[in-house]
Amino acid sequence: MFSIVLLRFEEGSREAYHSHAFNSVSWILKGRLVEHHLDGGIQEHKLGIRPIVTKRDTFHKVVSSGSTWVLSFRGPWYDTWQEYVDGEFITLKHGRKAT
């Protein structure tokens, strides 16, 4: 159905842009994130009542300024999602295994 997770992002980011296997609604509890979209858009997220809505097809990478805590409500998981690495889209399934 859905899951509730408490996430801790450390300074920096993973190199890969990625989509998700789920839709989510999240709130920053402490810290700050900068979301870089594959299409070049940038959004800053910080503590507040306004949620961060991440759709399954959102291609982004998230950069944390220091340690950031996020409360996230995730919808049902689909079987696959994608990463964009070195100019190539890779489809992943559970366990981060390439299909």
C-alpha positions as CSV (number, residue, x, y, z in Angstrom):
1,M,0.0,0.0,0.0
2,F,2.5,2.6,1.2
3,S,5.5,3.1,3.5
4,I,6.7,5.7,5.8
5,V,10.5,6.3,6.0
6,L,12.9,8.6,7.9
7,L,15.8,9.4,5.6
8,R,19.2,10.9,6.4
9,F,21.1,12.5,3.6
10,E,24.8,13.2,4.2
11,E,26.8,16.0,2.6
12,G,26.9,15.7,-1.2
13,S,25.1,13.5,-3.7
14,R,25.3,10.3,-5.7
15,E,26.5,10.9,-9.2
16,A,23.6,9.3,-11.0
17,Y,20.4,11.0,-11.9
18,H,17.5,8.7,-11.1
19,S,13.7,8.2,-11.2
20,H,11.8,6.2,-8.5
21,A,9.8,3.0,-8.2
22,F,7.1,5.0,-6.3
23,N,5.5,8.4,-5.9
24,S,6.2,10.2,-2.6
25,V,5.4,13.2,-0.5
26,S,8.2,14.3,1.9
27,W,9.0,17.0,4.4
28,I,12.4,18.2,5.5
29,L,12.7,18.0,9.3
30,K,16.3,19.4,9.5
31,G,18.8,20.6,6.9
32,R,18.6,21.6,3.3
33,L,18.5,19.8,-0.1
34,V,19.0,21.1,-3.6
35,E,17.3,19.0,-6.3
36,H,18.9,19.0,-9.7
37,H,16.6,17.8,-12.5
38,L,17.9,16.0,-15.6
39,D,16.3,18.8,-17.7
40,G,18.5,21.4,-16.0
41,G,15.9,22.7,-13.5
42,I,17.0,23.3,-9.9
43,Q,14.8,23.4,-6.7
44,E,15.9,24.2,-3.2
45,H,14.1,22.5,-0.3
46,K,14.3,23.4,3.4
47,L,12.4,23.1,6.6
48,G,8.8,24.1,6.2
49,I,5.2,22.9,5.9
50,R,5.2,22.8,2.1
51,P,5.8,19.2,1.0
52,I,8.2,17.9,-1.6
53,V,6.2,15.9,-4.2
54,T,8.3,13.4,-6.1
55,K,6.6,11.6,-8.9
56,R,7.8,8.3,-10.3
57,D,9.0,9.9,-13.5
58,T,10.9,12.7,-11.8
59,F,14.6,12.4,-13.0
60,H,16.8,14.1,-10.5
61,K,19.7,13.9,-8.1
62,V,19.6,15.4,-4.6
63,V,22.5,17.3,-3.0
64,S,22.5,17.7,0.7
65,S,24.1,20.6,2.5
66,G,25.5,18.8,5.6
67,S,23.2,16.3,7.2
68,T,19.5,16.5,6.2
69,W,16.6,14.6,7.7
70,V,13.5,13.9,5.7
71,L,10.2,12.3,6.6
72,S,8.8,10.6,3.5
73,F,5.5,8.8,2.6
74,R,5.9,6.5,-0.4
75,G,3.2,5.0,-2.5
76,P,3.1,1.5,-3.9
77,W,6.3,0.3,-5.6
78,Y,6.4,-0.4,-9.3
79,D,8.7,-3.2,-10.6
80,T,11.3,-0.9,-12.2
81,W,12.9,2.6,-12.2
82,Q,15.8,4.1,-14.0
83,E,19.2,5.7,-13.5
84,Y,21.0,8.0,-16.0
85,V,24.7,7.4,-15.9
86,D,27.4,8.5,-18.4
87,G,24.7,9.5,-20.9
88,E,22.9,6.2,-20.7
89,F,19.6,5.2,-19.2
90,I,19.7,2.0,-17.2
91,T,16.5,0.2,-16.0
92,L,16.7,-1.2,-12.5
93,K,14.5,-3.6,-10.5
94,H,14.4,-4.5,-6.9
95,G,17.8,-4.9,-5.3
96,R,19.1,-2.2,-7.8
97,K,19.8,-4.9,-10.4
98,A,19.9,-3.9,-14.0
99,T,17.2,-5.6,-16.2
